[in-house]
Amino acid sequence: MNVPFYQVDAFASRRFAGNPAAVMVLESYPGDDVLQTIAAENNLSETAFLVPHGDDYRLRWFTPTVEVALCGHATLASAAVVLTRLRPAGARVVFHTLSGALAVERAGDGYAMDFPARAMTPTSPPPWLADALGAVPRDVLADRTSYLVRLDDAGIVRSLDPDLAAIARLDRNGVIVTAAGDDGWDFVSRYFASPIGIPEDPVTGSAHCALAPYWANRLGRRELRAFQASRRGGEIGCRVSDARVELRGRCVFYLEGSASL
């Protein structure tokens, strides 16, 4: 069986930037073990699996090692596939996911995603986390998925070379590291997720569901411009509203074809 396959650079305005995601369009979901095997074969931080669901789509996300409950960049990539390849006349698509219904609509030359905000609470980190990061945290918060660590400045975030083997021992999926922005950005970040098989995620939409409310409260503004300072780099527009976060970004198609399953 051959199925449509796309590789899309999400949160990017040029090819080879942002975060690459695989998007595969299926008629129905096979077993979870099959989906996990396909994601491992694709060997990208996320593979998105789409299945038509009335006028909407069901959407699941897999890293090379696990299924995750929320993924921003692969949702953005999926919206680009639906609204430029599958239903080019459409202006909006709704995905039914483990995190509920997620709506994405066209926004200029990109897309705007309506996501749930993540509430992070102050916590005591593992005592070895500062050594693993190679930097002293100023704030440490967490939810059930990730730690969020604020550092002194953007330069430290950009230059981090953490001990990824140590971070793999975390009791959560990963650690978001952030600081006040530079070069016109409101804040910068990086995300290390070696516990789920992703040493460093290039651009992480789900992390910004936590970062945007955190920085909105610190800066006193609802509209924010964010940069994820990985080697590839990615630009994210954020708008915070009550318990929701709107994330905006662009996509560039890299690969289109079919996969033989």
C-alpha positions as CSV (number, residue, x, y, z in Angstrom):
1,M,0.0,0.0,0.0
2,N,1.3,3.5,-1.0
3,V,0.3,6.5,1.1
4,P,1.0,10.2,0.5
5,F,4.1,11.4,2.3
6,Y,5.3,15.0,2.9
7,Q,8.3,16.4,4.7
8,V,7.7,20.0,5.7
9,D,9.9,22.6,7.5
10,A,7.6,24.2,10.0
11,F,8.1,27.5,11.7
12,A,10.4,28.4,8.8
13,S,10.5,31.0,6.0
14,R,13.2,29.1,4.1
15,R,14.1,25.5,3.4
16,F,16.4,23.8,5.9
17,A,15.3,26.0,8.8
18,G,12.6,25.5,11.4
19,N,11.6,22.0,12.4
20,P,11.1,19.3,9.8
21,A,8.1,17.1,10.3
22,A,6.8,14.1,8.3
23,V,3.1,14.1,7.5
24,M,1.5,10.9,6.3
25,V,-2.2,10.7,5.1
26,L,-3.9,7.4,5.9
27,E,-7.4,6.0,5.3
28,S,-7.4,4.6,8.9
29,Y,-5.0,4.0,11.7
30,P,-3.1,0.6,11.8
31,G,-1.9,-0.7,15.1
32,D,0.2,1.6,17.4
33,D,3.2,-0.6,16.9
34,V,3.0,0.0,13.1
35,L,2.8,3.8,13.6
36,Q,5.7,3.7,16.0
37,T,7.8,1.7,13.5
38,I,7.0,4.1,10.7
39,A,8.0,7.1,12.9
40,A,11.3,5.4,13.8
41,E,11.9,4.8,10.1
42,N,11.3,8.4,9.3
43,N,13.7,9.4,12.1
44,L,12.4,12.9,12.4
45,S,11.5,14.5,15.8
46,E,7.8,14.0,14.9
47,T,5.7,12.1,12.3
48,A,2.1,13.3,12.0
49,F,-0.5,10.7,10.9
50,L,-3.7,12.2,9.4
51,V,-7.0,10.3,8.9
52,P,-10.1,12.0,7.4
53,H,-12.9,12.5,10.0
54,G,-15.9,14.0,8.3
55,D,-14.9,17.5,7.3
56,D,-12.1,17.4,9.8
57,Y,-9.1,15.1,10.4
58,R,-7.9,12.9,13.2
59,L,-4.2,13.6,14.0
60,R,-1.7,11.6,16.0
61,W,2.0,12.4,16.6
62,F,4.9,10.0,17.2
63,T,8.6,10.7,17.9
64,P,11.0,7.9,16.9
65,T,10.3,6.3,20.3
66,V,6.9,7.4,21.7
67,E,3.5,8.8,21.0
68,V,3.1,12.4,22.4
69,A,-0.1,14.2,23.4
70,L,0.7,17.5,21.8
71,C,3.0,18.6,19.0
72,G,3.0,22.1,17.6
73,H,5.3,22.0,14.6
74,A,3.8,18.8,13.2
75,T,0.4,20.3,13.6
76,L,1.5,23.3,11.6
77,A,3.0,21.1,9.0
78,S,-0.2,19.0,8.8
79,A,-2.3,22.2,8.3
80,A,0.0,23.2,5.5
81,V,-0.5,19.8,3.8
82,V,-4.3,20.0,4.2
83,L,-4.7,23.7,3.1
84,T,-2.2,23.7,0.2
85,R,-2.4,20.1,-1.1
86,L,-5.5,18.3,0.0
87,R,-8.0,21.1,0.3
88,P,-6.4,24.2,-1.3
89,A,-9.7,26.1,-1.3
90,G,-10.0,25.8,2.5
91,A,-9.2,28.5,5.0
92,R,-9.4,26.4,8.2
93,V,-9.0,22.9,9.4
94,V,-9.8,21.2,12.7
95,F,-7.7,18.3,14.0
96,H,-9.1,15.9,16.6
97,T,-6.2,14.9,18.9
98,L,-5.2,13.6,22.3
99,S,-5.3,17.3,23.4
100,G,-8.8,17.9,22.1
101,A,-9.9,19.7,18.9
102,L,-7.2,22.0,17.5
103,A,-8.2,24.6,14.9
104,V,-5.7,26.0,12.4
105,E,-6.5,28.7,9.9
106,R,-4.6,30.7,7.3
107,A,-2.9,33.9,8.5
108,G,-1.2,35.9,5.9
109,D,1.5,33.7,4.3
110,G,1.4,31.3,7.3
111,Y,-1.0,29.7,9.7
112,A,-2.4,30.4,13.1
113,M,-3.0,27.5,15.6
114,D,-5.4,27.6,18.5
115,F,-3.8,25.6,21.3
116,P,-4.4,25.0,25.0
117,A,-2.1,27.0,27.4
118,R,0.1,25.0,29.7
119,A,0.1,26.0,33.3
120,M,3.6,25.7,34.8
121,T,4.1,25.9,38.6
122,P,7.3,26.6,40.5
123,T,9.1,23.5,41.6
124,S,12.4,22.2,42.9
125,P,14.4,20.7,40.1
126,P,16.6,17.6,40.4
127,P,19.8,18.7,42.2
128,W,22.0,17.7,39.3
129,L,20.0,19.7,36.6
130,A,22.2,22.8,36.8
131,D,25.3,20.8,36.2
132,A,23.6,18.9,33.3
133,L,22.7,22.2,31.7
134,G,26.0,23.9,32.5
135,A,24.1,27.0,33.7
136,V,22.5,28.3,36.9
137,P,18.6,28.4,36.8
138,R,16.9,31.6,37.9
139,D,13.4,30.2,37.8
140,V,12.4,26.5,37.6
141,L,8.8,25.6,36.8
142,A,7.2,22.4,35.7
143,D,4.1,20.6,34.5
144,R,3.6,16.9,34.1
145,T,5.4,17.0,30.7
146,S,8.4,19.3,31.0
147,Y,10.6,21.5,33.2
148,L,10.9,25.2,32.3
149,V,14.1,26.8,33.3
150,R,14.8,30.6,33.0
151,L,18.5,31.6,32.6
152,D,20.1,35.0,33.0
153,D,20.3,36.1,29.3
154,A,19.8,35.0,25.8
155,G,23.5,34.5,25.2
156,I,23.7,31.8,27.7
157,V,20.7,30.0,26.1
158,R,22.3,30.2,22.7
159,S,25.6,28.8,23.8
160,L,24.4,25.9,26.0
161,D,26.0,22.6,25.4
162,P,24.2,20.4,27.9
163,D,24.9,16.9,29.1
164,L,22.2,15.1,27.1
165,A,22.9,11.7,28.7
166,A,22.2,13.3,32.1
167,I,19.0,15.0,30.8
168,A,17.8,11.7,29.6
169,R,17.4,10.8,33.3
170,L,14.7,13.4,33.8
171,D,11.3,12.2,35.1
172,R,9.6,14.3,32.4
173,N,9.8,14.5,28.6
174,G,12.4,17.2,28.6
175,V,13.5,20.6,29.7
176,I,12.7,24.0,28.1
177,V,15.4,26.6,28.6
178,T,14.6,30.3,28.1
179,A,15.7,33.9,28.7
180,A,14.6,37.4,27.8
181,G,15.1,38.0,24.1
182,D,17.8,39.7,22.1
183,D,17.9,41.0,18.5
184,G,14.3,42.2,18.7
185,W,12.8,39.0,20.1
186,D,10.7,39.1,23.2
187,F,12.2,35.8,24.4
188,V,14.4,33.0,23.2
189,S,14.4,29.3,24.1
190,R,15.7,25.8,23.4
191,Y,14.2,22.4,24.2
192,F,16.1,19.3,25.1
193,A,14.1,16.1,25.1
194,S,16.5,13.2,25.2
195,P,14.1,11.3,27.5
196,I,11.8,10.8,24.5
197,G,14.5,10.3,21.9
198,I,15.0,13.9,20.8
199,P,18.4,15.3,21.9
200,E,17.3,18.8,20.9
201,D,14.1,19.7,19.2
202,P,14.7,22.5,16.6
203,V,11.4,24.4,17.1
204,T,8.8,23.3,19.6
205,G,5.2,24.6,19.3
206,S,4.0,22.8,22.4
207,A,6.8,24.4,24.5
208,H,5.5,27.8,23.5
209,C,2.1,26.9,25.0
210,A,4.0,27.2,28.3
211,L,6.6,29.8,27.3
212,A,4.0,32.3,25.9
213,P,1.9,32.6,29.2
214,Y,5.1,32.7,31.3
215,W,6.6,35.6,29.3
216,A,3.3,37.3,28.9
217,N,3.0,37.5,32.7
218,R,6.6,38.7,33.1
219,L,6.5,41.3,30.3
220,G,2.9,42.4,30.7
221,R,2.0,41.9,27.1
222,R,-0.3,39.4,25.3
223,E,1.4,39.5,21.9
224,L,5.0,38.2,21.7
225,R,7.7,37.4,19.1
226,A,9.7,34.3,20.0
227,F,12.8,32.7,18.6
228,Q,13.9,29.1,19.3
229,A,17.7,29.3,19.1
230,S,18.6,25.8,17.9
231,R,21.0,25.3,15.1
232,R,18.2,25.4,12.5
233,G,16.3,28.2,14.4
234,G,12.6,29.0,14.2
235,E,10.3,32.0,14.5
236,I,7.0,31.8,16.4
237,G,4.4,34.5,16.9
238,C,2.4,34.1,20.1
239,R,-0.8,35.6,21.4
240,V,-2.1,34.7,24.9
241,S,-5.8,34.7,25.6
242,D,-7.2,33.3,28.8
243,A,-6.5,29.5,28.7
244,R,-5.5,29.4,25.1
245,V,-2.4,30.3,23.1
246,E,-2.4,31.2,19.4
247,L,0.9,30.2,17.7
248,R,1.7,31.6,14.3
249,G,4.3,30.4,11.8
250,R,5.1,29.6,8.2
251,C,6.0,26.3,6.4
252,V,8.2,25.3,3.5
253,F,7.7,22.0,1.7
254,Y,10.9,20.0,1.3
255,L,9.7,16.5,0.1
256,E,6.6,15.1,-1.5
257,G,5.9,11.6,-2.6
258,S,4.5,8.3,-1.4
259,A,5.6,5.8,1.2
260,S,5.2,2.1,0.7
261,L,3.8,0.4,3.8
